[in-house]
Amino acid sequence: MRYDDPWYDALASGWAESTAAGVPEPRAEQARRAREEQAAADVYLEVQRSAAFQEVRRRYRRFVVPGVVVFLVWYVGYVVTATTAPGLMARPVAGAVNVAMLAGLGQFLTTFLLAWAYARHARLRRDRAALDLRWDTQELTRSVRGGAS
Amino acid sequence: MTDHHQTLALLLFSVFVAVTLAITTWVSRSRHGSAEEFYAGGRLFSPLENGFAIAGDYMSAASFLGVTGLIALFGYDGLLYVVGFLVAWLLVLFLVAELVRNCGRFTLADVVAARMSERPVRIATGTSSVTVSVLYLVAQMVGAGSLVALLLGGTSQAARAWTVIGVGALMVVYVSLGGMRATTWIQIVKAVLLLAGTVALTVLVLLRFHGDIDRLLLTAAERSGHGDAFLAPGLKYGGSWTARFDFISLGLALVLGTAGLPHILSRFYTVPTARAARRSVLWSIGLIGGFYLMTIVLGFGAAALVGPEAVRGSNAAGNTAVPLLALNLGGGAGSTGGTVLFAIVAAIAFATILAVVAGITLASSASVAHDLYASLRRRHAKRRGEVAVARMASVGIGVVAIALGLLARDLNVAFLVGLAFAVAASANLPVLMYSLFWRGFTTRGAVWAVYGGLIPALGLVVLSPVVSGSPDSLFPGVDFQYFPLQNPGLVSIPLGFLAGWLGTVTSAEVPDEAKHAETEVRSLTGAGAV
């Protein structure tokens, strides 16, 4: 399903039409188009301010920001420790396995765990609300642009 | 090496080339020549397919040949690469995959340019994307060269040069004729082959040690001559503080670079929705994580069974550890098992290089045609023209990559990939993060973020010991080395972020509130996504 969309119109043809000696648009047509663009922009502002969108954004950020901080700190800490305190990393734990090996495998484990947690969080807490917002927004932009395309 | 090796390896490799060329022809038979088809393969791949394709794009010769070689030579310090390569995917999953799928169309520049004055941003982002791709391509070409040198006896420079040229020519054929659809299928075939080969070798290594990983590690440590130090960090990146900072720099580049790699970003556009993009990243994290766990076993296995001396003797940078390990596992040089296994592994490594090279070439030709050509040309042309430009661009990029690949042939493949990651993290990541998450970001900020990361990153590499001033450099005869680190990431990544911030706060442009709202709504909901 495709929609005529100002976002991509600008990319696909905007620069070409404005710089090329294309057919000049009648002034009334230009004004109508500008009004439509403005109306579409207002739709996005309106959706952005809506409670439903703020909730989706809040849920996304509340998971992602701590998640990114945790894994970056854990990873950078691992790298810095490996380079500055090799003695600590070389301490044996069991057999040939030392602290460094455990930390390395720990990085693998946390990566898998965080990826799984993110996917679960997105599926349960975000997907449904985001999809509803998507259809609503598309309905709104379509109606201000003069009916179905 | 005996003739049997060569014949069998070449035969297997020819089969792969034949199969992939068949895929390309079959796919291009029904192609429409639209940009949608050429850059994004029609956007109808399933998450599973795309997950394999992403893994195929990412598990390059650098990992298979370079990282295992580093582990075989330096023990634990090689393992640090693997961790960075994998953890980077969390950043992609959390901050990039879904949002980029929702707001972009074909390239990184699409996401950034939507909020900004289009022309300067597109030119900047296109330039940096092409630069990253070319650096990454060189790494793969060098891998191909080392492999052939091993296969044909190590001394034949002409054969090495011809391989690099042959790989370049093949990739141009795949990309220019088959576009994204053919490239994706080639990635999938290659990912399956590579994983199968890695699983087989890992099982053989573990069988050799009766499943006792402890003994594998101890044998590797003993054989290396370094004892327990082999299993702890510090052999390669210990000692001087320069080396330590170099490693921290590399670690940062690895974890932040993946999210800025153009050929990875373009893969998210081959699936229909953001949700499918997320699920493909999950698949690829599983596949890539499993693969890297196995490369650790292979690296230590090569140290234990082949020994660092033999590895270094075959290729000073360690790029040939895995093929040598295969030879050993099959029963040693001259035995049938060894010959067969060696040939299979060599063919898989070739396939890996070809597929990755095709993926990168496609992404960079998309940047050339969709971003650079579209912004720099003057006259109006139809969409079809853009795809034609992309096809031609792939030829030009192939030529550049071949030339640089011949020049850089003695550097370690994993190390070269580290450089490409550093440039990606410095030039592409800041602009992408700012445009997705910063309300006040402006055009000047975007342009400065790209050039403020790209120019220092490249400049520092030129001034580093990689290029001049040490016996291992590209130009050992001259000395214009002023920057001590081999990897510029530690300096250039913060510079990229800083330049973006500075450009934004100094520009007179008032950020467009509505455009930011549009980006935010689109990126999180998928409204209006193609």
Contacts between the chains, C-beta under 8 A, distances in Angstrom:
chain1	res1	chain2	res2	distance
A	2	B	530	7.1
A	3	B	528	6.4
A	5	B	528	5.0
A	5	B	530	7.9
A	7	B	114	6.2
A	7	B	518	6.9
A	7	B	522	7.2
A	7	B	528	5.8
A	8	B	105	6.5
A	8	B	530	6.6
A	10	B	114	7.8
A	10	B	118	7.3
A	11	B	105	6.6
A	11	B	110	6.5
A	11	B	113	7.2
A	11	B	114	7.3
A	11	B	118	7.6
A	12	B	383	7.4
A	14	B	118	7.3
A	15	B	118	6.2
A	15	B	119	6.7
A	15	B	374	7.3
A	15	B	375	7.1
A	16	B	380	4.4
A	16	B	381	7.5
A	17	B	380	7.1
A	19	B	378	6.6
A	19	B	380	7.8
A	20	B	378	7.8
A	20	B	379	6.1
A	20	B	380	3.7
A	22	B	380	6.4
A	41	B	514	3.8
A	41	B	515	7.6
A	41	B	517	7.7
A	41	B	518	6.8
A	42	B	514	7.3
A	44	B	514	6.2
A	44	B	517	4.4
A	44	B	518	4.1
A	44	B	521	5.1
A	44	B	522	7.8
A	45	B	513	6.9
A	45	B	514	5.5
A	45	B	517	4.6
A	47	B	517	7.5
A	47	B	521	5.0
A	47	B	525	7.9
A	47	B	527	7.6
A	48	B	517	4.0
A	48	B	520	5.9
A	48	B	521	5.5
A	53	B	521	6.5
A	53	B	524	7.5
A	53	B	525	7.3
A	56	B	524	5.8
A	56	B	525	7.0
A	57	B	520	7.2
A	57	B	524	5.9
A	60	B	524	6.1
A	64	B	94	4.9
A	64	B	95	6.6
A	67	B	90	7.5
A	67	B	94	5.7
A	68	B	90	7.7
A	68	B	91	7.0
A	68	B	94	5.7
A	68	B	95	6.7
A	71	B	87	6.4
A	71	B	90	5.1
A	72	B	91	8.0
A	72	B	255	7.4
A	75	B	83	7.5
A	75	B	84	7.6
A	75	B	87	4.9
A	75	B	251	7.5
A	75	B	255	5.8
A	76	B	251	7.3
A	76	B	252	7.5
A	78	B	83	7.2
A	79	B	80	6.9
A	79	B	84	7.6
A	79	B	247	7.1
A	79	B	248	5.8
A	79	B	251	3.8
A	79	B	252	7.8
A	80	B	248	6.2
A	82	B	76	8.0
A	82	B	80	6.2
A	82	B	233	4.0
A	82	B	247	7.6
A	83	B	233	6.7
A	83	B	234	7.9
A	83	B	237	6.0
A	83	B	238	7.6
A	83	B	244	4.2
A	83	B	245	8.0
A	83	B	247	5.0
A	83	B	248	5.8
A	84	B	244	6.6
A	86	B	232	5.7
A	86	B	233	5.0
A	86	B	234	4.0
A	86	B	238	5.7
A	89	B	232	5.4
A	89	B	233	5.4
A	90	B	228	6.6
A	90	B	229	7.2
A	90	B	231	7.5
A	90	B	232	3.4
A	90	B	233	7.8
A	90	B	234	7.9
A	92	B	228	7.6
A	95	B	214	4.1
A	95	B	217	7.9
A	95	B	218	7.5
A	96	B	213	8.0
A	96	B	214	4.9
A	96	B	215	7.9
A	96	B	217	3.7
A	96	B	218	4.8
A	96	B	221	6.9
A	96	B	231	6.1
A	97	B	214	7.0
A	97	B	217	7.4
A	98	B	228	7.7
A	98	B	231	5.9
A	98	B	232	5.9
A	100	B	76	5.6
A	100	B	231	7.1
A	100	B	232	5.1
A	100	B	233	5.7
A	101	B	76	7.7
A	101	B	217	7.8
A	101	B	231	6.8
A	104	B	76	7.7
A	104	B	79	5.5
A	104	B	80	7.7
A	104	B	82	7.9
A	104	B	83	5.6
A	107	B	83	4.7
A	107	B	86	7.3
A	107	B	87	5.9
A	108	B	83	7.3
A	108	B	86	6.4
A	108	B	289	5.9
A	108	B	292	7.6
A	108	B	293	6.4
A	111	B	86	5.5
A	111	B	87	5.5
A	111	B	89	7.0
A	111	B	90	5.9
A	111	B	285	6.9
A	111	B	289	6.5
A	112	B	285	7.1
A	112	B	286	7.6
A	112	B	289	6.1
A	114	B	90	5.6
A	115	B	89	7.3
A	115	B	90	6.4
A	115	B	93	5.8
A	115	B	281	7.8
A	115	B	282	6.0
A	115	B	285	4.9
A	116	B	282	7.8
A	118	B	90	7.9
A	118	B	93	6.0
A	118	B	94	6.1
A	119	B	93	8.0
A	119	B	278	6.4
A	119	B	279	7.6
A	119	B	282	5.4
A	122	B	98	7.8
A	122	B	278	6.4
A	127	B	275	6.3
A	130	B	524	6.2
A	130	B	525	4.7
A	130	B	526	6.6
A	131	B	525	7.7
A	131	B	526	7.7
A	133	B	521	7.5
A	133	B	524	8.0
A	133	B	525	4.3
A	133	B	527	6.9
A	134	B	525	4.4
A	134	B	526	4.9
A	134	B	527	4.6
A	137	B	521	6.2
A	137	B	525	6.4
A	137	B	527	3.8
A	137	B	528	7.2
A	138	B	527	5.5
A	138	B	528	6.2
A	141	B	527	7.6
A	141	B	528	6.8
